[in-house]
Amino acid sequence: MKTYLPYIIAASVATILTRFLPYWLFKKKSNSHSLAYLQKYSGLMIMAILIIYSLKSIGFMPNRNGLLMIICLLLTFVLHKLKHNFLLSISLPTILYMALLRIIE
């Protein structure tokens, strides 16, 4: 485990830098309409991709996991309608789904 720790730290730092550095560098300098569009709708695009990914794994005859997915998808929809917060709408149903999977199985 000790030999993997430097690699994990390096990968974490690289991931953080590649995700947040462009926002820090170009936040005040860019007036691009396409960048503003991406900033405005990126959360919605991520939610759409996650919903499609979760629905494709349910299939025609939903089992217990499929039922949990449907419940969490409905929670996602309700949270987003009430709070309009993408981070909350994505993270809370995901945490609930993972917790329910561990409790039920």
C-alpha positions as CSV (number, residue, x, y, z in Angstrom):
1,M,0.0,0.0,0.0
2,K,2.8,2.4,0.8
3,T,4.3,2.0,-2.7
4,Y,1.0,3.1,-4.3
5,L,0.5,6.2,-2.2
6,P,2.8,8.6,-4.2
7,Y,1.0,7.5,-7.4
8,I,-2.4,8.1,-5.9
9,I,-1.3,11.5,-4.7
10,A,0.2,12.4,-8.1
11,A,-3.0,11.3,-9.9
12,S,-5.2,13.2,-7.6
13,V,-3.1,16.4,-8.0
14,A,-3.1,16.0,-11.8
15,T,-6.9,15.4,-11.9
16,I,-7.5,18.5,-9.7
17,L,-5.2,20.7,-11.8
18,T,-6.7,19.6,-15.1
19,R,-10.2,20.2,-13.9
20,F,-9.9,23.4,-12.0
21,L,-6.9,25.2,-13.6
22,P,-8.7,26.3,-16.8
23,Y,-11.5,27.9,-14.7
24,W,-9.0,29.7,-12.5
25,L,-6.9,30.9,-15.5
26,F,-9.6,31.9,-17.9
27,K,-12.4,33.0,-15.6
28,K,-12.0,36.7,-16.1
29,K,-10.2,36.7,-19.5
30,S,-12.7,35.1,-21.8
31,N,-15.8,36.6,-23.3
32,S,-16.5,33.6,-25.5
33,H,-20.1,32.8,-26.1
34,S,-19.4,29.1,-26.5
35,L,-17.6,29.0,-23.2
36,A,-20.5,30.8,-21.5
37,Y,-22.9,28.4,-23.0
38,L,-20.9,25.4,-21.7
39,Q,-20.7,26.9,-18.2
40,K,-24.4,27.5,-18.2
41,Y,-25.5,24.0,-19.4
42,S,-22.6,21.7,-18.4
43,G,-24.4,20.5,-15.2
44,L,-27.6,19.7,-17.2
45,M,-25.4,17.8,-19.8
46,I,-23.8,15.7,-17.0
47,M,-27.2,15.0,-15.5
48,A,-28.6,13.8,-18.9
49,I,-25.6,11.5,-19.4
50,L,-25.9,10.0,-15.9
51,I,-29.7,9.5,-16.4
52,I,-29.2,7.8,-19.8
53,Y,-26.4,5.6,-18.3
54,S,-28.5,4.5,-15.4
55,L,-31.6,3.9,-17.5
56,K,-29.8,1.7,-20.0
57,S,-28.7,-0.7,-17.3
58,I,-32.3,-1.2,-15.9
59,G,-33.6,-3.2,-18.9
60,F,-37.2,-4.2,-19.5
61,M,-37.8,-6.1,-16.3
62,P,-36.4,-4.0,-13.4
63,N,-35.1,-6.0,-10.5
64,R,-34.4,-4.6,-7.0
65,N,-31.4,-2.5,-8.2
66,G,-33.5,-1.1,-11.0
67,L,-36.2,-0.1,-8.6
68,L,-33.6,1.7,-6.5
69,M,-32.3,3.5,-9.6
70,I,-35.8,4.6,-10.5
71,I,-36.4,5.9,-7.0
72,C,-33.1,7.8,-7.0
73,L,-33.8,9.2,-10.5
74,L,-37.1,10.5,-9.2
75,L,-35.3,12.0,-6.2
76,T,-32.9,13.7,-8.7
77,F,-35.8,15.2,-10.6
78,V,-37.5,16.5,-7.5
79,L,-34.3,17.9,-5.9
80,H,-33.4,19.7,-9.1
81,K,-36.9,21.2,-9.5
82,L,-36.9,22.4,-5.9
83,K,-33.3,23.5,-5.4
84,H,-31.9,24.1,-8.9
85,N,-28.5,22.9,-7.7
86,F,-26.7,20.5,-10.0
87,L,-24.2,19.4,-7.4
88,L,-26.9,18.5,-4.9
89,S,-29.1,16.9,-7.5
90,I,-26.3,14.6,-8.6
91,S,-24.5,13.8,-5.3
92,L,-27.4,13.2,-2.9
93,P,-29.2,10.5,-5.0
94,T,-25.9,8.9,-5.8
95,I,-25.0,8.7,-2.1
96,L,-28.5,7.4,-1.3
97,Y,-28.3,4.7,-4.1
98,M,-24.9,3.5,-2.9
99,A,-26.1,3.4,0.7
100,L,-29.3,1.5,-0.2
101,L,-27.3,-1.0,-2.2
102,R,-25.2,-1.8,0.8
103,I,-28.2,-2.0,3.2
104,I,-30.4,-4.1,1.0
105,E,-27.9,-6.6,-0.3
